Amino acid sequence: MQRLSIVVPNYNYGSFVGEAVASALAVDWPKVEVIVVDDGSTDDSLDVLRAFGDKITLITQENSGPRVACNRGFRRSTGDVVIFLDSDDVLEPAIAKEVAQVWHRGVSKVQVQMRRIDRRGRSFGRVFPVYRRTPTPEQIRHWMTTTSAYPTPPGSGNIYSRRFLDVLFPLDGRCGDATDSACLAAAPYLGDVVTIPRALVRYRVHGNNRSHLLADTRRFTSQIERAYQRHRFAREVSGLDIGSDRKEAVVPLLRGRHLLQMRVAETRVCSGPPPIPGDSRARMTRDSIVSAFAPGPESVLHRLGVSLWCLTVLFVPAPVARRLVGWRFS
């Protein structure tokens, strides 16, 4: 690990982007470059960003979405290690030194824990992902290939090898508009995913997060569609053929417990066809029963709890189901 590039895509987060960029500039590492791509903001973001002067590389573009912004930022970057920092998140100064201690040839990404903060930066005191034991790269690869899931933070909590990213970039639209969908899915297939069980990023929760599902229940549908897309993408880039038997290829995806809960929630709070072709309430019922036996890092108690929650939500009256979904995804 020599040079660290921090790419910050931003759209109308003028209230937060200044703190994000300041945290990137404060990372304790000899060689750090900070590249900010403003995606056509209409608030005061550009005023905030221009105040940093030549400390950052500022790229502006018409509003095109975070994927296009990250493609442009990555193209301008020069580091052998890259972080895509969401413009409402904050890096801890020690993150680079912590990553350097575990870095080795063959790493696709290092993942760290994140600490939730509110709009004003006050900690909720909760850290995620929660690990019972720190997973090894081999365990993560096994979980991914058998259930299409592994414990991972979202975007800012991941530090990528440029060698790995060069295989994926420029990202096309196969995984939708979010950069982390493609990167998180492909990382266990194309290298080692190394876990640091320490909170080295602060994740801001403010109700407008793209991942805040209850802000708009249609996001359940889009999240499931994205999971399906990234599953296909990861198998394609790793050389696994999914074209010959699509039903068989989707089996690992349907074994994932977190996605199972989202599938169950989506079918009770949304209308329309299932986001995954061929999915049904009967399939979810069967998956709810067998999910307790699928591999993964969760405890037996957690697995049984997931199974019970899913079966309950599938068959209780709609008002009760909505309350249970609200409780689970609040």
Helices and strands as residue ranges (DSSP letters): E 4-10, H 17-25, E 32-39, H 45-50, G 53-55, E 57-61, H 66-76, E 81-84, E 90-91, H 95-102, E 107-117, E 123-128, H 137-147, G 155-157, E 158-161, H 162-168, G 173-175, H 179-190, E 192-204, G 213-215, H 218-237, H 246-249, H 251-255, H 257-269, H 281-290, G 291-293, H 300-315, H 318-329
